[in-house]
Amino acid sequence: MMGCRTEVVARRHGMSPKTLREWVRQYRDEVGDIMERKKQEQKQILEAAANYEELKKQYEEALKLIGHLQLENNILRDMVKKKYPDYKSR
């Protein structure tokens, strides 16, 4: 019934055009509020997802850095052991 005049639809169903207009207005108000809340929730979800992806990327970079530092530390320990065989490390 999209695009039909309110009066035509109301008469077709045996009701007052004023009543139908009021119902339509109430429906739009209610649905508008619900849709606005859903849009806000969707926006928050998208922001959280973007934040999650950024945190995931930072975490992966931190893991790589930790791995490089551990490797460098092991290499330096091996070099110290070779140069000073009697050195006791913790």
PyMOL Python script that loads the backbone (N, CA, C, O; Angstrom):
from pymol import cmd

cmd.read_pdbstr("""\
ATOM      1  N   MET A   1       0.808  -1.183   0.000  1.00  0.00           N
ATOM      2  CA  MET A   1       0.000   0.000   0.000  1.00  0.00           C
ATOM      3  C   MET A   1       0.861   1.261   0.000  1.00  0.00           C
ATOM      4  O   MET A   1       0.344   2.354   0.228  1.00  0.00           O
ATOM      5  N   MET A   2       2.165   1.130  -0.252  1.00  0.00           N
ATOM      6  CA  MET A   2       3.049   2.284  -0.292  1.00  0.00           C
ATOM      7  C   MET A   2       2.563   3.280  -1.318  1.00  0.00           C
ATOM      8  O   MET A   2       2.203   2.910  -2.436  1.00  0.00           O
ATOM      9  N   GLY A   3       2.553   4.541  -0.940  1.00  0.00           N
ATOM     10  CA  GLY A   3       2.212   5.581  -1.889  1.00  0.00           C
ATOM     11  C   GLY A   3       0.734   5.903  -1.953  1.00  0.00           C
ATOM     12  O   GLY A   3       0.354   6.859  -2.630  1.00  0.00           O
ATOM     13  N   CYS A   4      -0.112   5.150  -1.280  1.00  0.00           N
ATOM     14  CA  CYS A   4      -1.549   5.432  -1.286  1.00  0.00           C
ATOM     15  C   CYS A   4      -1.845   6.564  -0.316  1.00  0.00           C
ATOM     16  O   CYS A   4      -1.143   6.751   0.678  1.00  0.00           O
ATOM     17  N   ARG A   5      -2.859   7.289  -0.611  1.00  0.00           N
ATOM     18  CA  ARG A   5      -3.295   8.349   0.297  1.00  0.00           C
ATOM     19  C   ARG A   5      -3.956   7.722   1.509  1.00  0.00           C
ATOM     20  O   ARG A   5      -4.612   6.684   1.430  1.00  0.00           O
ATOM     21  N   THR A   6      -3.759   8.392   2.630  1.00  0.00           N
ATOM     22  CA  THR A   6      -4.306   7.896   3.894  1.00  0.00           C
ATOM     23  C   THR A   6      -5.821   7.762   3.832  1.00  0.00           C
ATOM     24  O   THR A   6      -6.383   6.793   4.343  1.00  0.00           O
ATOM     25  N   GLU A   7      -6.479   8.726   3.209  1.00  0.00           N
ATOM     26  CA  GLU A   7      -7.941   8.700   3.143  1.00  0.00           C
ATOM     27  C   GLU A   7      -8.454   7.470   2.403  1.00  0.00           C
ATOM     28  O   GLU A   7      -9.425   6.839   2.819  1.00  0.00           O
ATOM     29  N   VAL A   8      -7.786   7.142   1.302  1.00  0.00           N
ATOM     30  CA  VAL A   8      -8.203   5.997   0.496  1.00  0.00           C
ATOM     31  C   VAL A   8      -8.053   4.702   1.292  1.00  0.00           C
ATOM     32  O   VAL A   8      -8.958   3.868   1.309  1.00  0.00           O
ATOM     33  N   VAL A   9      -6.924   4.543   1.940  1.00  0.00           N
ATOM     34  CA  VAL A   9      -6.674   3.327   2.715  1.00  0.00           C
ATOM     35  C   VAL A   9      -7.647   3.238   3.887  1.00  0.00           C
ATOM     36  O   VAL A   9      -8.196   2.171   4.161  1.00  0.00           O
ATOM     37  N   ALA A  10      -7.862   4.352   4.576  1.00  0.00           N
ATOM     38  CA  ALA A  10      -8.775   4.355   5.726  1.00  0.00           C
ATOM     39  C   ALA A  10     -10.189   3.958   5.303  1.00  0.00           C
ATOM     40  O   ALA A  10     -10.823   3.125   5.952  1.00  0.00           O
ATOM     41  N   ARG A  11     -10.666   4.534   4.249  1.00  0.00           N
ATOM     42  CA  ARG A  11     -12.032   4.209   3.791  1.00  0.00           C
ATOM     43  C   ARG A  11     -12.134   2.762   3.326  1.00  0.00           C
ATOM     44  O   ARG A  11     -13.145   2.094   3.547  1.00  0.00           O
ATOM     45  N   ARG A  12     -11.085   2.294   2.688  1.00  0.00           N
ATOM     46  CA  ARG A  12     -11.089   0.911   2.205  1.00  0.00           C
ATOM     47  C   ARG A  12     -11.246  -0.053   3.388  1.00  0.00           C
ATOM     48  O   ARG A  12     -11.834  -1.124   3.243  1.00  0.00           O
ATOM     49  N   HIS A  13     -10.721   0.328   4.549  1.00  0.00           N
ATOM     50  CA  HIS A  13     -10.779  -0.544   5.726  1.00  0.00           C
ATOM     51  C   HIS A  13     -11.812  -0.083   6.747  1.00  0.00           C
ATOM     52  O   HIS A  13     -11.850  -0.574   7.875  1.00  0.00           O
ATOM     53  N   GLY A  14     -12.648   0.864   6.337  1.00  0.00           N
ATOM     54  CA  GLY A  14     -13.761   1.280   7.173  1.00  0.00           C
ATOM     55  C   GLY A  14     -13.370   2.025   8.438  1.00  0.00           C
ATOM     56  O   GLY A  14     -13.975   1.823   9.491  1.00  0.00           O
ATOM     57  N   MET A  15     -12.387   2.865   8.346  1.00  0.00           N
ATOM     58  CA  MET A  15     -11.982   3.627   9.521  1.00  0.00           C
ATOM     59  C   MET A  15     -11.836   5.103   9.176  1.00  0.00           C
ATOM     60  O   MET A  15     -11.897   5.488   8.008  1.00  0.00           O
ATOM     61  N   SER A  16     -11.649   5.901  10.175  1.00  0.00           N
ATOM     62  CA  SER A  16     -11.502   7.337   9.996  1.00  0.00           C
ATOM     63  C   SER A  16     -10.088   7.651   9.503  1.00  0.00           C
ATOM     64  O   SER A  16      -9.121   7.105  10.035  1.00  0.00           O
ATOM     65  N   PRO A  17      -9.949   8.522   8.497  1.00  0.00           N
ATOM     66  CA  PRO A  17      -8.615   8.922   8.046  1.00  0.00           C
ATOM     67  C   PRO A  17      -7.789   9.539   9.174  1.00  0.00           C
ATOM     68  O   PRO A  17      -6.574   9.350   9.236  1.00  0.00           O
ATOM     69  N   LYS A  18      -8.453  10.276  10.062  1.00  0.00           N
ATOM     70  CA  LYS A  18      -7.746  10.896  11.191  1.00  0.00           C
ATOM     71  C   LYS A  18      -7.138   9.817  12.092  1.00  0.00           C
ATOM     72  O   LYS A  18      -5.994   9.941  12.528  1.00  0.00           O
ATOM     73  N   THR A  19      -7.901   8.764  12.365  1.00  0.00           N
ATOM     74  CA  THR A  19      -7.406   7.657  13.193  1.00  0.00           C
ATOM     75  C   THR A  19      -6.207   6.983  12.534  1.00  0.00           C
ATOM     76  O   THR A  19      -5.202   6.706  13.188  1.00  0.00           O
ATOM     77  N   LEU A  20      -6.322   6.726  11.247  1.00  0.00           N
ATOM     78  CA  LEU A  20      -5.219   6.075  10.536  1.00  0.00           C
ATOM     79  C   LEU A  20      -3.977   6.961  10.548  1.00  0.00           C
ATOM     80  O   LEU A  20      -2.873   6.468  10.780  1.00  0.00           O
ATOM     81  N   ARG A  21      -4.141   8.271  10.299  1.00  0.00           N
ATOM     82  CA  ARG A  21      -2.995   9.187  10.331  1.00  0.00           C
ATOM     83  C   ARG A  21      -2.328   9.176  11.708  1.00  0.00           C
ATOM     84  O   ARG A  21      -1.102   9.199  11.818  1.00  0.00           O
ATOM     85  N   GLU A  22      -3.154   9.141  12.753  1.00  0.00           N
ATOM     86  CA  GLU A  22      -2.627   9.106  14.124  1.00  0.00           C
ATOM     87  C   GLU A  22      -1.842   7.817  14.372  1.00  0.00           C
ATOM     88  O   GLU A  22      -0.761   7.846  14.960  1.00  0.00           O
ATOM     89  N   TRP A  23      -2.387   6.698  13.925  1.00  0.00           N
ATOM     90  CA  TRP A  23      -1.689   5.422  14.074  1.00  0.00           C
ATOM     91  C   TRP A  23      -0.357   5.429  13.318  1.00  0.00           C
ATOM     92  O   TRP A  23       0.665   4.979  13.834  1.00  0.00           O
ATOM     93  N   VAL A  24      -0.387   5.937  12.114  1.00  0.00           N
ATOM     94  CA  VAL A  24       0.839   5.997  11.303  1.00  0.00           C
ATOM     95  C   VAL A  24       1.874   6.876  11.997  1.00  0.00           C
ATOM     96  O   VAL A  24       3.050   6.517  12.055  1.00  0.00           O
ATOM     97  N   ARG A  25       1.448   8.034  12.529  1.00  0.00           N
ATOM     98  CA  ARG A  25       2.368   8.931  13.224  1.00  0.00           C
ATOM     99  C   ARG A  25       2.967   8.244  14.453  1.00  0.00           C
ATOM    100  O   ARG A  25       4.173   8.318  14.690  1.00  0.00           O
ATOM    101  N   GLN A  26       2.114   7.577  15.229  1.00  0.00           N
ATOM    102  CA  GLN A  26       2.602   6.868  16.415  1.00  0.00           C
ATOM    103  C   GLN A  26       3.585   5.777  16.027  1.00  0.00           C
ATOM    104  O   GLN A  26       4.623   5.609  16.667  1.00  0.00           O
ATOM    105  N   TYR A  27       3.255   5.040  14.979  1.00  0.00           N
ATOM    106  CA  TYR A  27       4.139   3.975  14.511  1.00  0.00           C
ATOM    107  C   TYR A  27       5.494   4.541  14.093  1.00  0.00           C
ATOM    108  O   TYR A  27       6.536   3.999  14.463  1.00  0.00           O
ATOM    109  N   ARG A  28       5.482   5.622  13.327  1.00  0.00           N
ATOM    110  CA  ARG A  28       6.736   6.245  12.879  1.00  0.00           C
ATOM    111  C   ARG A  28       7.560   6.734  14.067  1.00  0.00           C
ATOM    112  O   ARG A  28       8.783   6.593  14.082  1.00  0.00           O
ATOM    113  N   ASP A  29       6.883   7.310  15.063  1.00  0.00           N
ATOM    114  CA  ASP A  29       7.591   7.767  16.258  1.00  0.00           C
ATOM    115  C   ASP A  29       8.265   6.597  16.970  1.00  0.00           C
ATOM    116  O   ASP A  29       9.441   6.671  17.326  1.00  0.00           O
ATOM    117  N   GLU A  30       7.515   5.521  17.173  1.00  0.00           N
ATOM    118  CA  GLU A  30       8.049   4.351  17.869  1.00  0.00           C
ATOM    119  C   GLU A  30       9.171   3.695  17.075  1.00  0.00           C
ATOM    120  O   GLU A  30      10.235   3.389  17.615  1.00  0.00           O
ATOM    121  N   VAL A  31       8.923   3.485  15.796  1.00  0.00           N
ATOM    122  CA  VAL A  31       9.923   2.827  14.955  1.00  0.00           C
ATOM    123  C   VAL A  31      11.146   3.727  14.802  1.00  0.00           C
ATOM    124  O   VAL A  31      12.279   3.246  14.772  1.00  0.00           O
ATOM    125  N   GLY A  32      10.912   5.038  14.706  1.00  0.00           N
ATOM    126  CA  GLY A  32      12.029   5.976  14.587  1.00  0.00           C
ATOM    127  C   GLY A  32      12.951   5.900  15.789  1.00  0.00           C
ATOM    128  O   GLY A  32      14.173   5.912  15.638  1.00  0.00           O
ATOM    129  N   ASP A  33      12.373   5.823  16.984  1.00  0.00           N
ATOM    130  CA  ASP A  33      13.177   5.705  18.201  1.00  0.00           C
ATOM    131  C   ASP A  33      13.967   4.392  18.210  1.00  0.00           C
ATOM    132  O   ASP A  33      15.154   4.365  18.535  1.00  0.00           O
ATOM    133  N   ILE A  34      13.286   3.320  17.850  1.00  0.00           N
ATOM    134  CA  ILE A  34      13.933   2.007  17.827  1.00  0.00           C
ATOM    135  C   ILE A  34      15.073   2.003  16.802  1.00  0.00           C
ATOM    136  O   ILE A  34      16.166   1.514  17.085  1.00  0.00           O
ATOM    137  N   MET A  35      14.814   2.543  15.628  1.00  0.00           N
ATOM    138  CA  MET A  35      15.838   2.569  14.580  1.00  0.00           C
ATOM    139  C   MET A  35      17.030   3.436  14.999  1.00  0.00           C
ATOM    140  O   MET A  35      18.175   3.097  14.699  1.00  0.00           O
ATOM    141  N   GLU A  36      16.776   4.526  15.675  1.00  0.00           N
ATOM    142  CA  GLU A  36      17.857   5.393  16.150  1.00  0.00           C
ATOM    143  C   GLU A  36      18.724   4.659  17.170  1.00  0.00           C
ATOM    144  O   GLU A  36      19.950   4.756  17.135  1.00  0.00           O
ATOM    145  N   ARG A  37      18.079   3.923  18.078  1.00  0.00           N
ATOM    146  CA  ARG A  37      18.847   3.134  19.054  1.00  0.00           C
ATOM    147  C   ARG A  37      19.669   2.061  18.355  1.00  0.00           C
ATOM    148  O   ARG A  37      20.821   1.823  18.718  1.00  0.00           O
ATOM    149  N   LYS A  38      19.083   1.416  17.359  1.00  0.00           N
ATOM    150  CA  LYS A  38      19.811   0.377  16.624  1.00  0.00           C
ATOM    151  C   LYS A  38      21.001   0.969  15.876  1.00  0.00           C
ATOM    152  O   LYS A  38      22.066   0.356  15.821  1.00  0.00           O
ATOM    153  N   LYS A  39      20.825   2.157  15.301  1.00  0.00           N
ATOM    154  CA  LYS A  39      21.932   2.819  14.605  1.00  0.00           C
ATOM    155  C   LYS A  39      23.059   3.139  15.579  1.00  0.00           C
ATOM    156  O   LYS A  39      24.233   2.957  15.256  1.00  0.00           O
ATOM    157  N   GLN A  40      22.700   3.618  16.776  1.00  0.00           N
ATOM    158  CA  GLN A  40      23.709   3.929  17.787  1.00  0.00           C
ATOM    159  C   GLN A  40      24.442   2.666  18.226  1.00  0.00           C
ATOM    160  O   GLN A  40      25.664   2.673  18.374  1.00  0.00           O
ATOM    161  N   GLU A  41      23.692   1.580  18.435  1.00  0.00           N
ATOM    162  CA  GLU A  41      24.312   0.316  18.820  1.00  0.00           C
ATOM    163  C   GLU A  41      25.242  -0.181  17.727  1.00  0.00           C
ATOM    164  O   GLU A  41      26.343  -0.651  18.013  1.00  0.00           O
ATOM    165  N   GLN A  42      24.808  -0.082  16.482  1.00  0.00           N
ATOM    166  CA  GLN A  42      25.619  -0.523  15.356  1.00  0.00           C
ATOM    167  C   GLN A  42      26.893   0.312  15.265  1.00  0.00           C
ATOM    168  O   GLN A  42      27.971  -0.221  15.004  1.00  0.00           O
ATOM    169  N   LYS A  43      26.769   1.606  15.478  1.00  0.00           N
ATOM    170  CA  LYS A  43      27.931   2.492  15.456  1.00  0.00           C
ATOM    171  C   LYS A  43      28.923   2.095  16.548  1.00  0.00           C
ATOM    172  O   LYS A  43      30.130   2.058  16.310  1.00  0.00           O
ATOM    173  N   GLN A  44      28.416   1.799  17.738  1.00  0.00           N
ATOM    174  CA  GLN A  44      29.285   1.382  18.835  1.00  0.00           C
ATOM    175  C   GLN A  44      29.972   0.058  18.520  1.00  0.00           C
ATOM    176  O   GLN A  44      31.147  -0.125  18.838  1.00  0.00           O
ATOM    177  N   ILE A  45      29.250  -0.855  17.901  1.00  0.00           N
ATOM    178  CA  ILE A  45      29.837  -2.148  17.535  1.00  0.00           C
ATOM    179  C   ILE A  45      30.944  -1.959  16.510  1.00  0.00           C
ATOM    180  O   ILE A  45      32.003  -2.577  16.611  1.00  0.00           O
ATOM    181  N   LEU A  46      30.700  -1.107  15.524  1.00  0.00           N
ATOM    182  CA  LEU A  46      31.716  -0.850  14.501  1.00  0.00           C
ATOM    183  C   LEU A  46      32.945  -0.185  15.100  1.00  0.00           C
ATOM    184  O   LEU A  46      34.071  -0.514  14.729  1.00  0.00           O
ATOM    185  N   GLU A  47      32.739   0.749  16.025  1.00  0.00           N
ATOM    186  CA  GLU A  47      33.864   1.397  16.690  1.00  0.00           C
ATOM    187  C   GLU A  47      34.654   0.394  17.519  1.00  0.00           C
ATOM    188  O   GLU A  47      35.884   0.421  17.527  1.00  0.00           O
ATOM    189  N   ALA A  48      33.945  -0.493  18.217  1.00  0.00           N
ATOM    190  CA  ALA A  48      34.611  -1.515  19.020  1.00  0.00           C
ATOM    191  C   ALA A  48      35.395  -2.475  18.131  1.00  0.00           C
ATOM    192  O   ALA A  48      36.497  -2.892  18.485  1.00  0.00           O
ATOM    193  N   ALA A  49      34.832  -2.824  16.985  1.00  0.00           N
ATOM    194  CA  ALA A  49      35.522  -3.725  16.058  1.00  0.00           C
ATOM    195  C   ALA A  49      36.786  -3.068  15.514  1.00  0.00           C
ATOM    196  O   ALA A  49      37.826  -3.717  15.397  1.00  0.00           O
ATOM    197  N   ALA A  50      36.696  -1.781  15.181  1.00  0.00           N
ATOM    198  CA  ALA A  50      37.875  -1.066  14.685  1.00  0.00           C
ATOM    199  C   ALA A  50      38.930  -0.987  15.783  1.00  0.00           C
ATOM    200  O   ALA A  50      40.121  -1.160  15.522  1.00  0.00           O
ATOM    201  N   ASN A  51      38.492  -0.726  17.007  1.00  0.00           N
ATOM    202  CA  ASN A  51      39.414  -0.661  18.132  1.00  0.00           C
ATOM    203  C   ASN A  51      40.053  -2.032  18.367  1.00  0.00           C
ATOM    204  O   ASN A  51      41.248  -2.121  18.646  1.00  0.00           O
ATOM    205  N   TYR A  52      39.265  -3.087  18.256  1.00  0.00           N
ATOM    206  CA  TYR A  52      39.776  -4.445  18.424  1.00  0.00           C
ATOM    207  C   TYR A  52      40.861  -4.746  17.387  1.00  0.00           C
ATOM    208  O   TYR A  52      41.910  -5.299  17.717  1.00  0.00           O
ATOM    209  N   GLU A  53      40.598  -4.381  16.141  1.00  0.00           N
ATOM    210  CA  GLU A  53      41.578  -4.634  15.080  1.00  0.00           C
ATOM    211  C   GLU A  53      42.877  -3.873  15.347  1.00  0.00           C
ATOM    212  O   GLU A  53      43.963  -4.410  15.133  1.00  0.00           O
ATOM    213  N   GLU A  54      42.773  -2.635  15.809  1.00  0.00           N
ATOM    214  CA  GLU A  54      43.961  -1.835  16.117  1.00  0.00           C
ATOM    215  C   GLU A  54      44.733  -2.462  17.281  1.00  0.00           C
ATOM    216  O   GLU A  54      45.960  -2.558  17.239  1.00  0.00           O
ATOM    217  N   LEU A  55      44.008  -2.885  18.315  1.00  0.00           N
ATOM    218  CA  LEU A  55      44.665  -3.533  19.454  1.00  0.00           C
ATOM    219  C   LEU A  55      45.315  -4.853  19.047  1.00  0.00           C
ATOM    220  O   LEU A  55      46.402  -5.191  19.516  1.00  0.00           O
ATOM    221  N   LYS A  56      44.650  -5.581  18.185  1.00  0.00           N
ATOM    222  CA  LYS A  56      45.207  -6.850  17.700  1.00  0.00           C
ATOM    223  C   LYS A  56      46.510  -6.603  16.939  1.00  0.00           C
ATOM    224  O   LYS A  56      47.484  -7.337  17.105  1.00  0.00           O
ATOM    225  N   LYS A  57      46.519  -5.577  16.115  1.00  0.00           N
ATOM    226  CA  LYS A  57      47.724  -5.226  15.353  1.00  0.00           C
ATOM    227  C   LYS A  57      48.859  -4.822  16.297  1.00  0.00           C
ATOM    228  O   LYS A  57      50.000  -5.248  16.117  1.00  0.00           O
ATOM    229  N   GLN A  58      48.544  -4.002  17.300  1.00  0.00           N
ATOM    230  CA  GLN A  58      49.557  -3.584  18.265  1.00  0.00           C
ATOM    231  C   GLN A  58      50.085  -4.774  19.053  1.00  0.00           C
ATOM    232  O   GLN A  58      51.279  -4.852  19.341  1.00  0.00           O
ATOM    233  N   TYR A  59      49.203  -5.695  19.399  1.00  0.00           N
ATOM    234  CA  TYR A  59      49.605  -6.892  20.129  1.00  0.00           C
ATOM    235  C   TYR A  59      50.569  -7.742  19.298  1.00  0.00           C
ATOM    236  O   TYR A  59      51.587  -8.213  19.805  1.00  0.00           O
ATOM    237  N   GLU A  60      50.242  -7.932  18.030  1.00  0.00           N
ATOM    238  CA  GLU A  60      51.112  -8.721  17.153  1.00  0.00           C
ATOM    239  C   GLU A  60      52.470  -8.058  16.990  1.00  0.00           C
ATOM    240  O   GLU A  60      53.492  -8.744  16.974  1.00  0.00           O
ATOM    241  N   GLU A  61      52.500  -6.730  16.869  1.00  0.00           N
ATOM    242  CA  GLU A  61      53.771  -6.012  16.765  1.00  0.00           C
ATOM    243  C   GLU A  61      54.576  -6.150  18.052  1.00  0.00           C
ATOM    244  O   GLU A  61      55.796  -6.304  18.005  1.00  0.00           O
ATOM    245  N   ALA A  62      53.907  -6.098  19.196  1.00  0.00           N
ATOM    246  CA  ALA A  62      54.579  -6.257  20.481  1.00  0.00           C
ATOM    247  C   ALA A  62      55.160  -7.655  20.615  1.00  0.00           C
ATOM    248  O   ALA A  62      56.271  -7.818  21.120  1.00  0.00           O
ATOM    249  N   LEU A  63      54.422  -8.669  20.168  1.00  0.00           N
ATOM    250  CA  LEU A  63      54.939 -10.046  20.213  1.00  0.00           C
ATOM    251  C   LEU A  63      56.188 -10.194  19.352  1.00  0.00           C
ATOM    252  O   LEU A  63      57.140 -10.870  19.743  1.00  0.00           O
ATOM    253  N   LYS A  64      56.186  -9.562  18.182  1.00  0.00           N
ATOM    254  CA  LYS A  64      57.371  -9.617  17.322  1.00  0.00           C
ATOM    255  C   LYS A  64      58.556  -8.953  18.008  1.00  0.00           C
ATOM    256  O   LYS A  64      59.670  -9.477  17.990  1.00  0.00           O
ATOM    257  N   LEU A  65      58.306  -7.794  18.614  1.00  0.00           N
ATOM    258  CA  LEU A  65      59.373  -7.080  19.301  1.00  0.00           C
ATOM    259  C   LEU A  65      59.921  -7.900  20.459  1.00  0.00           C
ATOM    260  O   LEU A  65      61.134  -7.961  20.657  1.00  0.00           O
ATOM    261  N   ILE A  66      59.038  -8.531  21.222  1.00  0.00           N
ATOM    262  CA  ILE A  66      59.479  -9.377  22.332  1.00  0.00           C
ATOM    263  C   ILE A  66      60.319 -10.538  21.804  1.00  0.00           C
ATOM    264  O   ILE A  66      61.347 -10.878  22.391  1.00  0.00           O
ATOM    265  N   GLY A  67      59.892 -11.136  20.717  1.00  0.00           N
ATOM    266  CA  GLY A  67      60.661 -12.228  20.119  1.00  0.00           C
ATOM    267  C   GLY A  67      62.042 -11.779  19.686  1.00  0.00           C
ATOM    268  O   GLY A  67      63.025 -12.481  19.923  1.00  0.00           O
ATOM    269  N   HIS A  68      62.128 -10.618  19.053  1.00  0.00           N
ATOM    270  CA  HIS A  68      63.433 -10.085  18.633  1.00  0.00           C
ATOM    271  C   HIS A  68      64.319  -9.800  19.841  1.00  0.00           C
ATOM    272  O   HIS A  68      65.517 -10.082  19.816  1.00  0.00           O
ATOM    273  N   LEU A  69      63.730  -9.239  20.903  1.00  0.00           N
ATOM    274  CA  LEU A  69      64.509  -8.930  22.099  1.00  0.00           C
ATOM    275  C   LEU A  69      64.997 -10.199  22.789  1.00  0.00           C
ATOM    276  O   LEU A  69      66.121 -10.240  23.289  1.00  0.00           O
ATOM    277  N   GLN A  70      64.172 -11.221  22.819  1.00  0.00           N
ATOM    278  CA  GLN A  70      64.590 -12.493  23.419  1.00  0.00           C
ATOM    279  C   GLN A  70      65.727 -13.114  22.613  1.00  0.00           C
ATOM    280  O   GLN A  70      66.683 -13.642  23.181  1.00  0.00           O
ATOM    281  N   LEU A  71      65.618 -13.049  21.298  1.00  0.00           N
ATOM    282  CA  LEU A  71      66.678 -13.583  20.438  1.00  0.00           C
ATOM    283  C   LEU A  71      67.977 -12.816  20.654  1.00  0.00           C
ATOM    284  O   LEU A  71      69.046 -13.413  20.787  1.00  0.00           O
ATOM    285  N   GLU A  72      67.876 -11.492  20.688  1.00  0.00           N
ATOM    286  CA  GLU A  72      69.063 -10.661  20.911  1.00  0.00           C
ATOM    287  C   GLU A  72      69.676 -10.966  22.277  1.00  0.00           C
ATOM    288  O   GLU A  72      70.898 -11.055  22.401  1.00  0.00           O
ATOM    289  N   ASN A  73      68.848 -11.124  23.288  1.00  0.00           N
ATOM    290  CA  ASN A  73      69.323 -11.444  24.631  1.00  0.00           C
ATOM    291  C   ASN A  73      70.049 -12.792  24.639  1.00  0.00           C
ATOM    292  O   ASN A  73      71.111 -12.916  25.250  1.00  0.00           O
ATOM    293  N   ASN A  74      69.493 -13.790  23.973  1.00  0.00           N
ATOM    294  CA  ASN A  74      70.128 -15.111  23.910  1.00  0.00           C
ATOM    295  C   ASN A  74      71.472 -15.041  23.178  1.00  0.00           C
ATOM    296  O   ASN A  74      72.442 -15.681  23.586  1.00  0.00           O
ATOM    297  N   ILE A  75      71.522 -14.269  22.106  1.00  0.00           N
ATOM    298  CA  ILE A  75      72.776 -14.121  21.358  1.00  0.00           C
ATOM    299  C   ILE A  75      73.834 -13.465  22.244  1.00  0.00           C
ATOM    300  O   ILE A  75      74.980 -13.912  22.285  1.00  0.00           O
ATOM    301  N   LEU A  76      73.448 -12.413  22.945  1.00  0.00           N
ATOM    302  CA  LEU A  76      74.399 -11.735  23.829  1.00  0.00           C
ATOM    303  C   LEU A  76      74.863 -12.651  24.958  1.00  0.00           C
ATOM    304  O   LEU A  76      76.040 -12.634  25.320  1.00  0.00           O
ATOM    305  N   ARG A  77      73.964 -13.444  25.514  1.00  0.00           N
ATOM    306  CA  ARG A  77      74.361 -14.402  26.564  1.00  0.00           C
ATOM    307  C   ARG A  77      75.366 -15.426  26.021  1.00  0.00           C
ATOM    308  O   ARG A  77      76.345 -15.759  26.688  1.00  0.00           O
ATOM    309  N   ASP A  78      75.110 -15.922  24.797  1.00  0.00           N
ATOM    310  CA  ASP A  78      76.042 -16.875  24.190  1.00  0.00           C
ATOM    311  C   ASP A  78      77.402 -16.243  23.959  1.00  0.00           C
ATOM    312  O   ASP A  78      78.431 -16.888  24.160  1.00  0.00           O
ATOM    313  N   MET A  79      77.414 -14.986  23.537  1.00  0.00           N
ATOM    314  CA  MET A  79      78.689 -14.288  23.317  1.00  0.00           C
ATOM    315  C   MET A  79      79.451 -14.110  24.634  1.00  0.00           C
ATOM    316  O   MET A  79      80.671 -14.270  24.677  1.00  0.00           O
ATOM    317  N   VAL A  80      78.738 -13.785  25.688  1.00  0.00           N
ATOM    318  CA  VAL A  80      79.382 -13.627  27.002  1.00  0.00           C
ATOM    319  C   VAL A  80      79.926 -14.966  27.475  1.00  0.00           C
ATOM    320  O   VAL A  80      81.028 -15.027  28.021  1.00  0.00           O
ATOM    321  N   LYS A  81      79.164 -16.046  27.272  1.00  0.00           N
ATOM    322  CA  LYS A  81      79.615 -17.374  27.693  1.00  0.00           C
ATOM    323  C   LYS A  81      80.881 -17.793  26.945  1.00  0.00           C
ATOM    324  O   LYS A  81      81.776 -18.399  27.534  1.00  0.00           O
ATOM    325  N   LYS A  82      80.961 -17.476  25.661  1.00  0.00           N
ATOM    326  CA  LYS A  82      82.136 -17.833  24.861  1.00  0.00           C
ATOM    327  C   LYS A  82      83.357 -17.040  25.302  1.00  0.00           C
ATOM    328  O   LYS A  82      84.462 -17.576  25.385  1.00  0.00           O
ATOM    329  N   LYS A  83      83.146 -15.752  25.583  1.00  0.00           N
ATOM    330  CA  LYS A  83      84.267 -14.891  25.954  1.00  0.00           C
ATOM    331  C   LYS A  83      84.697 -15.148  27.389  1.00  0.00           C
ATOM    332  O   LYS A  83      85.890 -15.132  27.691  1.00  0.00           O
ATOM    333  N   TYR A  84      83.725 -15.390  28.289  1.00  0.00           N
ATOM    334  CA  TYR A  84      83.997 -15.623  29.705  1.00  0.00           C
ATOM    335  C   TYR A  84      83.330 -16.926  30.133  1.00  0.00           C
ATOM    336  O   TYR A  84      82.245 -16.897  30.713  1.00  0.00           O
ATOM    337  N   PRO A  85      83.969 -18.087  29.853  1.00  0.00           N
ATOM    338  CA  PRO A  85      83.343 -19.372  30.155  1.00  0.00           C
ATOM    339  C   PRO A  85      83.003 -19.575  31.634  1.00  0.00           C
ATOM    340  O   PRO A  85      82.087 -20.335  31.950  1.00  0.00           O
ATOM    341  N   ASP A  86      83.719 -18.914  32.539  1.00  0.00           N
ATOM    342  CA  ASP A  86      83.478 -19.100  33.968  1.00  0.00           C
ATOM    343  C   ASP A  86      82.358 -18.195  34.495  1.00  0.00           C
ATOM    344  O   ASP A  86      82.000 -18.290  35.669  1.00  0.00           O
ATOM    345  N   TYR A  87      81.783 -17.295  33.624  1.00  0.00           N
ATOM    346  CA  TYR A  87      80.762 -16.354  34.053  1.00  0.00           C
ATOM    347  C   TYR A  87      79.461 -17.101  34.317  1.00  0.00           C
ATOM    348  O   TYR A  87      79.001 -17.902  33.504  1.00  0.00           O
ATOM    349  N   LYS A  88      78.890 -16.814  35.473  1.00  0.00           N
ATOM    350  CA  LYS A  88      77.608 -17.454  35.839  1.00  0.00           C
ATOM    351  C   LYS A  88      76.492 -16.435  35.644  1.00  0.00           C
ATOM    352  O   LYS A  88      76.489 -15.383  36.284  1.00  0.00           O
ATOM    353  N   SER A  89      75.554 -16.742  34.769  1.00  0.00           N
ATOM    354  CA  SER A  89      74.399 -15.848  34.564  1.00  0.00           C
ATOM    355  C   SER A  89      73.239 -16.330  35.397  1.00  0.00           C
ATOM    356  O   SER A  89      73.206 -17.485  35.822  1.00  0.00           O
ATOM    357  N   ARG A  90      72.301 -15.462  35.628  1.00  0.00           N
ATOM    358  CA  ARG A  90      71.136 -15.819  36.449  1.00  0.00           C
ATOM    359  C   ARG A  90      70.151 -16.597  35.681  1.00  0.00           C
ATOM    360  O   ARG A  90      69.112 -16.979  36.218  1.00  0.00           O
TER     361      ARG A  90
END
""", "prot")
cmd.dss("prot")
cmd.show_as("cartoon", "prot")
cmd.util.cbc("prot")
cmd.orient("prot")
